Amino acid sequence: MSNGLAGLVHDAAVLHRFVDFLEEYCKEQKRSQSYVDASGLFFDYVEKLAQGIKRMLAKEIDRAARFPNRLPLLRRQFLTLKYYLRLLHALLKPAADAHTLTIPAPLIDLASEQIQRVDSMRNSKIVILLTPEFMYFQEPHTRIKEQATIVESFVPDAIFPSQLGFIELPYSQGPSFFTNLAIYHEIGHFVFEELTRMAHPGVQALRSATNSSLKKIFHGRQIFAIVRRIVDDWIQEIFCDLFAIRLMGPAFSFALVEILGMLGFLSRKAAVKFSPTHPASACRFAEHVNMLEEDSWWNAISDIHADQKDLLKRLSDIPRTSYRFYVDDNTLGSQSLVEAFVDFVIPAIRKLVREITPSPARAVKRFQEARQGIEDCLRAGVIPHSPSKNVDPISIINSSFCFCLTSLSDVIEKFEGHAGTSDVTKQSLWTKRLEMWTMKAVEDSQILQRFRTAQSHGLI
Amino acid sequence: MASAELQDRSQYLSLALFSQKVISVLMEYVDENKSAKLKSALEEALNLLVQPEQPSSRRRHAAFSSYEHLRTLDEVWSTKERLEATKIVKALLRAPKDERSKSAAEKLILLFSKLQDQALWNFEQPKPVSQKVMRRLCQMA
């Protein structure tokens, strides 16, 4: 391949084709599907970026003609941009797949609405990505934003939408409801990243508590960077769990117990293990129970007798002195790191979560008032509703999940006969029905709420 | 459930893009005598060069205190080159109109070009955290 101007033009043409495709792809998706708002903003960004890069390419070729000594630098510039586009490319297809027919849109709407009530997150929006991985995941967006900010210096018209988060859902779980409550944890990652990015005072305080406790134990530039990264990951996991509980209540804990149980993380041996990326499950669930107790949720579900709840309690009761950090499967890591984390860092995380999230006191009260009515509807095989008042989504979700854990077999027996309770197909079918009723009830509640808001503003 | 691998790789790309930003600004300065963006880009570069150990929250550009960034810097620049880069940045910030500044800027372009190359290489071929570092961590237990 030519190293001269022709080579540069060749590289530019390849990049031009690439961005041209991305631009057209975004336009086509917007034309043919319906998306949550945030996805549209992301597609708009990619379109503008593509247009800007095309203009930039022409400009840089002109520069190369005037200053031929710059050719290698300009070629590397194109390559760097191409790598950035590779990251966007990886996000684009899963975002396009996540149109409203493939995701639990009412749950996403609810989550978006809730995070906008979190301190400093008023303008936040969530793009959903459908992934082939069987894993919920928050695509770290801070780096993309940092990169986008740098790219703005070459392509000034393309401004990355502020407070945009990316949450991945396994494509097979799109239609599910209860499992998808795990997105609240992932949203926690998004919120934590945003608060970090904007240097929120609560996060600063947490960071300084962390740094001062670690600096007493670990010395050296690289080792400190590694340890800090490990602890940052642990912090985020605990933060995200507690954040999710504050917004969603015990239903989130039940969902997480199911997910981690399925992944094999809840055996006694595995549950006490801290890894370089995750705190021990026992530690996480101890924090769940602590938060649920302090917020009165635990008391509100005291009459629920479900395996998931018992497991949650058993894990939370494991003494903290049993926790161990493993660098890999067999290598024991620093115990003082775990101790510092439990003694100094976790209290600071709890404080931060309480500071930024609204108190759930009213949600707990509403749940206690509405639960019986919701369960009566589900037992009768109808979508939960109330003729006299709008039942709020958090009550619907928690009541339905509790009902699913404790009384699903009653419903199956009622409609399918006793034999149905041990029939796996029927169990699966009725779980799906229960989830659909729950999702519809949440959607109805949202529509009614929007109607009432519009009415109160005199718009209807 | 964060994917550390993707995040780590992405950090190399941030460094490559940042290097590009510095190079672009320096090229404009040397070739076209334009210095509108010079000051802010060089201040960010200085941040990268002189404060790698300070917590990111206290730094204007929060991107360059990660293990990946420090490692790439160590891989590509000797201590002498790092000091030279710092010296040039400071001189350019102090006296951008000085006659000798343009040849110094050329040197800086070369240094950042090396850094960009290595960051792109690491992005393409990410290496896990070295065993040596991990062993040291374990020994502290």
Interface residues (C-beta under 8 A of the other chain):
Chain A: R63 R66 F67 R70 L73 R76 Q77 L79 T80 Y83 Y84 L87 M135 Y136 F137 Q138 E139 P140 R143 I144 E146 Q147 I150 V151 S153 F154 H185 E186 H189 T196 R197 A199 V203 Q204 R207 S208 N211 I217 F218 G220 R221 Q222 I223 F224 A225 I226 V227 R229 D233 Q236 T277 F325 V327 T331 L332 G333 S334 Q335 S336
Chain B: M1 A2 S3 A4 L6 Q7 S10 Q11 L13 S14 A16 L17 F18 Q20 K21 I23 S24 V25 M27 D31 K37 A41 P52 E53 P55 S57 A62 A63 S65 S66 Y67 L70 R71 I109 S113 Q116 D117 L120 F123 V129 V133 M134 R136 L137 C138 M140 A141
